[in-house]
């Protein structure tokens, strides 16, 4: 028997008689009418008995290439019958379907034959790769996976070596439940371990030695291969972010809280480097995907709020109106003649003489908190506090609710010209954002522009196709915070991280 572990699921390759298996589910590879009486299928149906054959006949029409029956005389709980395939891609899909059916029914173990090696006449090594690829695909979805044991039962001992070889290729893969392929790739770089230390001594969460992720790229020409390599690099870099927290309150974290920070690395797929000494120096760096870094940073700042004197931390601006409990976002109309209304109106009318109908203050606790975290970390990283500007952003009426609730999503960037990079654009002058190109009139002829707080930080000139700002120098990996249109002074700024801007006021005009 050979065994490996994938994301907590034990995967075994064994020789033996599948009819003697005691797992929750046994898989039978059959024909389209589920009546095949040859090879392993004959052995399963003969052992299971006539009641299973009768149930197969009843479920055969209609079906989607897979049915589940009672076990009959077998020692399992259910039998999954698959239509036999003669193509490795379809074998992988069939096995994925069987595994998913198990998880949907909360079964924890399954036994499968070497599908396609009999009448399918497919090489055992190809079958092994297809079946294990199916396991990798399904067990990675942790929130949907109830499986603990997957057994591949090989009737012919000579085939076992092929399955062993395929397992060796998969061994050590750390499968993560993610929204995309590149998040899986980046997980190779986000594993850390904690060295034991006493309070007020140096505590470092150091990188583990990890095997690099390898890409094998094939193409019709070297130019196609080079293009694919660049696309992969751009996608990886685009998703990466880091935050630096330099706060004396880190000294006050308890051992349990430090352990919770360590556990965040596994739970949120980020890497955390933490240096704590008795010389009034405490720094914590969080690296990973942008959304994961933001989530981890928010949780750590919540910890710091509890150990930091309350007066040094304010949740929201003092001039915000009270919000009902459990209400994450509201827009409040600003009354004319108030100083707040006068100030916002003046900034707008300095360059845009339009009929302003109303001005609303956007109050979103989550967006504000993320913006403040980014601002504080940017101040530490850049060594100055000149990082924030008040800028304008034109919006279509169909995106107002999304922006108020979720902020400025970079996926909107491609809707308009992106001459200086594929980020979110903000204008220095309101009249630019108020043009019909960016602020499209709604059916009533009303238009919308946001006055935003934007963390432009250190910036440089952008260019078309840019996914992230360029490095500040050839000797550092630290990137600029934003890019501009290159004129002096800049007329627009482009950011590439969603939490670098807060939609503070929405101005409605005609």
N, C-alpha and C positions, 0 to 999 in steps of 0.2 A: 504494500500500500504506500502511496505517496500522498503527502498532505502539505497544503500551504494555507495561509490565512489572508483574506482580503477584506479590509475594513470591518473586522470583527466576525466575518463569516468563514467557517472552516470549509475548505474545498478539498475533497479527497478523490483520488483515482485508485480503484481497486479492481482486482479480478474476482469473478464469482458469478453466482446465479442471482439475477435481479429479482426473481420470484421469491427469494428468501429475505429480501430487504424488509426492515422494520421502520423505515422512515415514514413520515406523515403521508407522503405522496410518492407513487411510483409512476414513471412515464413510460408509455407504450408507443412505439413508432409503428404506425399502421398505414392502411391505404385510405382512399378518399371516402369509402363506405365504412371504415373502421371494422372490417371483417377479415383482415389479413391473417391467414393461418399458416405462417411459415416463419422460421427463424425465431428470434426473441419474441415477436408478437404472438406466435403460436404458443410458446411456453407460458407467456403471461395469461392469455385467454384460457388455455387449458387448465392452468392452476386456479385462476379466478373463478371458473365455473360458468354454467349456462346463463345464470342471472345477469352477469356482466355482458355477455354477448347479446342478450335480449335488450338490455338497456342501450347498448351501442346502436342497435338497429333502430330503436325508437328515437335516438338523438341524432342519427346520421343526416337527416334532412329536415330543415336546412342547418348548415353549420358553417363556421368560419375557419375550418382547418384544424379545429381543436375542440374536444369535448371532455367533460369530467364525469366520471361514473363512480358508483359505490365500489368498494374493494373486493366484494365477493369473498373468496376464500384466502385472499392475500392478507398479510399482516399489517398493511398500511391503512390509512383512513380513506384515501381516495386514489383513483387512477386517472391520470390525464392522458388521453389518447391524441396523438399528433399525426397529421398526414405526413408520410415519409417524403423527404426532399432529396433532390439530386444536385443541389447547388449549395455551396457553402454559405452564401449570403442568406439564402432562405432557411438554412439550418440554424444560423445564428438568430434569425427573426423568430423561428419556431421555439427555440430554447428560451429566448427572452419572453415570449408569450407564456410559456409554461411557468417560468419563474414568477412573472407578474401575477399569474392566476393564483399561485401559492400565496403571495403576499396579500392579495386582495381577500383571501380567505383565512389569513392569519396563521398559515401553516409555517412550521419552523424548520422542516427538513424535507429533502427531496432526493430521489435516486433516479438517474437517467442512464439509458443505454448509449452506446456509441452510435448515434443516429447517422444513417447514410453510409455506413461502412459495409453493409450487407448488400441488399438489392440496389442501393444507391451507387455502389461501386466507387466511392470516393476514398481517396487516400486517408488513412487514419490520422496522419499529421495535420491535414487540412481540417478534418472534422474536429480534432482536438482544439485547434486554434479558434475555430468558429464557436464552439461550445464555451470555451473559456472567455472569449470576447463578450459573449452574451452574459456570462456571470459578472464580468467587470462592469458592464453597462447597467445591470439591474441592482447589484448590491451597493453601487455608489449612491443610489437614492435612499439615503438612510431613513428619512422621515416616512418613506413608503415601504420599507423593507422589514419583514418579520423573520426572514430566513436566518438560521444559525448554522445549518449544515447542508452542503451540496455534495452528493456522492455521484461519481461517474463510474458505473459498474461495467467493466469490460469483460466480455465472455471469452475472447481469445487473448491469452496471456501475452502474445507477441506484440499486441497493440499497446500494452501498458507503457512501454518505453516512449512511444510517440506522445502519449498524454503527459508523461513525466517531463519530457523535453519542453512541451508547451507550457507546463506549469512553472518550470524554471524561468521562462521568459517573463512570466507574470509575477513571479515572487518578488516581494519588496515594493510592489506598487501600492501606494497609499491613496486610496480612492476617496475623493471628497464629494459631497453633494453640493453642486454649484450650478449657477445659471448659465455658464458657458465653458467652452473648452479651455480657454486661456486661464480661467480661474483654477482649473486643475493643474495646469502647468506651473502657475505661480506658487501653488502649495508646496512645491519642492523647496522653495526658498524661505518658508515661513515656519520652520520648526525650531523650537528653542528648548533649553533645559535650565533648571534652576540649581545653582550651587548653594548648599546649606551655609547659612551664616547667622551670626548673632545680630541683635538689633544694634544699629549705629556702626556696623562694620560694612565693608564693601560687599555688596550683593550684586552679582552680574548674571543676567540671563543670557547665556552664550549660545552661539550658533552650533548646531550639530553638523557633523560632516554628512552631507547628503550627495547621493549620486545625481549628476546633472540630468536634466531632461534632454533627450536626444530627438531630433527631427530628421527623418529621412525624406527628402523632397525629390520627387521625380517629375520631369517635364519634357516637353517636346524640344526645348532648346535651353541653352544656358541663360538666355534672357528671361525666359519664363521662370526658371528656378530662382534667379536673382530677385525677380519681382516678388515671388512667394516668400523668400527669406525676409525681404524688407517689410512685407505686410505683417508677417509674424512678429518681427521686432517692434513695429509700430503698435500693434495691438497689445503686446506685453507692456510696453512703456506707458501706453495710454491709460492702462488700468492701475498703474502703480501710484502710490502716494505715501507720504510719511508725515508724522506730526511729532514735534519735540515739545515735551512738557518739562519746564524747568521751574520747580516750585518747592519751597522749603516745607510745605505741608506734606510732601512725600515722606519726611522724617517721622511723621506722626501715624503713618499707616501701621496697622497691626499685622501680626504674622498671618492671620486669617485673610486679611485684605490683600497682602502680598501674594498669598496662594491663589486668591481669586483672580488677581491680575495674570498670574502664570496660567491659570486655567482658561483665560480668555483666548490664549493663543490657539488652543485646540477648538474651542467653541466658535471663535470668530475667524479663524484662519488668518491671523496676523502674527507678526514677530515683534517681540518687545525686548528692548535692551534697556536695562535699569542699573544705574550706578548710584549707590548710596554710601556716603562716608560720614565720618564724625567731624568733618571740616566745613560744615554748612554748604555742602554741594550735593544736590540731588537732581538727577536728570533721568528722564524716561523717554525713549524713542519708540514710536509705534510705526511699523511698516507693513504694507500689504495693499490690498485693493482699496480704492477710494472709499467705497461705502462701508467696508469693514473697518478701516482706520477711523472713520467718523464715528461709527457705533462704539468702538472700543474707547475712543477718546471721550465720548460723552459719559460712558460708565465710569471711567477713571476720574473725570472731573466731578461726578456725583459723589464718589468716595471722598475726594479732597474737600468738597463743600462741607461734609460732615465733620471733618477733623480741623478745618480752618475756622478761625473766628468768624461768626456770621456776618459782621458788618463789612468784611472785606469782599464779600461776594453778593452781587445783586442779580437776581434771576432775569428781570426784564427792566426796561427803562421806567423811570419813575412817572413819566407823563402818560404811560399807557393806561387805558381804562380797565376796570375790573372785568375779568372774563369768567363766565360760568365754569364750574368744575367740569373736568373731562372734556373741555372744548379746546381743541388744539389750535384752531385758527378762526379769527373773525376780522372783518373789515369795519372800521368805525368812521363815519362821516365827520370831517373836521368842520366845525362851525365857522362861517365867515366872520371876519372882524377879530378873530382870535389871533394872537401872535404867531401861533403855529401855522395857521392858514395863510397869513400874510407872508411869512418867510418862504413857504413852499411855492406860493403863487408867484412871488418875485423871481425866484430862481427859474421858473418856467417861462415867465413873460420877458425875461431879459433877452431871450433870443427867439421867442415864439409868441406872437401877438394873436392869440386865438381866444374864442369865447369859452372860458372854463366853466363847466356845469357843476362839477363837484370835485372835492379832493377827499380821498379816504386814506386812513392810516391802516396798514396791514399789520395785525398782531398775530404772530405765529411763534409760539414758544420754542418749538423744536428747531425751526430754521434760525431763529435768533441765537439759540444756544450754540448751534454748529458754527455760525458765523463768528461768534465771540471766541470760540475755541481756536478757530483758524487764525483769527486776528492776533490772539495772544502768542500763538506758536510762531507766526510770521514775524512778530516783533522780536522775539528771542533769536530766531534764525538770521534775520537781517541786521540786527544790532541797532535798529532805530524804530521810531513810532510813526514815521511818515508813510504809512502803508494804505490808508483809506481815502477814498474820494467819493463825492456825490456825483453820480452820473445818471444819464437817462437811457431808457430802453423802451422802444415802441413795441406794442403787442396787438395781436388780433383778438377780437372779443371771444373767440373760441378757446383761447389759451389762458384767459384770466383766472378761472377757477384753479387750473392746474398750477399756475405760477404761485398763486396765493397759498395753496396747500403744500406744494412740493418744491417750490423754488424754480430756479432757472436750469432746466434740463438741457444738457448739451446736445441731446438728440434733435432739438429744434434748430440747431445751427445751420443745417443744410437747406432750410426752407428759403433762405435769402442768400445773396452773394456772400461768399466766404473768402474774400481776397487775401486776408492776412492770417488765416488759420481756421481750423474747424472747431471753434469755440463759441462762446456766447459773447455778443457784441454790445458795447455800451458807448454812448456818445457823450461828449463834453457839452454840446449844445442841444437844447430841447428841439429846435427846429429840424434837426437832422432826424431824430427819432420820430417826430410828428409827421413825417412825410407818409404818403399813402403806401409806399413800399413796405414800411415797417409797422405802421399803425393803420391797418385797413379799417375803413368805416364799417360799422355794423348796419343792419337793415334800417335803423333809425337815423343813420348818418353820424352817429357818435363815434369818437375815436378815443384811444387809450394810450397813455404813456406812463411808465413808472419812473419815479425818482428813487434811485437806489443807493445804498451803501455798497461800495465795491472795493475789495482788497486788491489793489493794483500792485502794491509792493514794489519790488525792483523789476523794471521792464526793459524790453528791447524791441526792435522792429520785427514784426511778423511777416510771414509769407504764405502764399496759397498752399494748401495741403498739409500744413503744420498740424500735428495732432496734440503736441504738448509744447510748452516753451522750450527754447534751446538751453543748453548748459551755460552757466555764467562764465566759464573759462574752459580751456582744454585740459586743465589739471584738476577739475572737480566734477562730481556728478550732480552737484546742486543746480537746479534749474531756476531760470527767471520765474517770477510769479505771474507775469502777464506779458502780452505783446501789444504793440500799437501799430498805427498806420504809417509810422516813420516820419511824420512831419514834426516840426518843432514850433510851438508846443503841440503835443498829440491832439487830434480831434476825436479819436476813439480808442478804446481799450478792449482787448479780447482776453477773457479768462477761460481756463480749461478745467477748473474744478468747481462743481456746482455750489459748494458751500462758501465760495469766495464772494458771493453777492447776496444781499438781502433786499427784497422788494418793499421798501419802507412806505412809499406813498403811491397810490394809484390816482392819476389825474384824468378825468373824463372831460372831453371838450368837443367842440365842433369847429 
